[in-house]
């Protein structure tokens, strides 16, 4: 079992930046693909970004490519999401996710693929 805890959300203005963090605990000795999803009211959970165990590979949704950067520090068991040039449409609850599967499997964009989810952190971007 892995427990995930997000932090770093908040209320910002359009064009601002935020960095989300996700602390992993439990059986962190296993190699996990990790990522971020988000969900806005009335919408399904949406893939944002994913990163391989070694951090050698990353994937992004087209809507955030060039603005968001996913990274991880395995020594600290922590995942990050740096969000620049935030837009009102980025407003959502952001969830940290993890799975033992490999990033190259191609399933990383599916919410159902991930075994572990955090509780989420709210990001609100005002115009």
Number of C-alpha atoms within 10 A of each C-alpha: 10 18 17 23 19 23 18 14 18 14 13 18 14 17 14 14 16 18 16 21 22 26 17 21 15 11 10 13 10 12 16 20 23 31 31 27 22 22 19 16 9 6 9 10 17 18 22 23 25 27 25 20 22 12 15 8 13 18 19 20 15 11 12 17 12 12 14 20 19 23 21 20 13 15 6 10 15 18 25 22 23 14 20 17 15 23 19 15 13 20 20 22 18 27 26 30 29 26 20 15 19 16 21 12 7 9 13 23 20 12 16 9 14 20 13 16 21 19 14 22 21 19 22 20 20 16 11
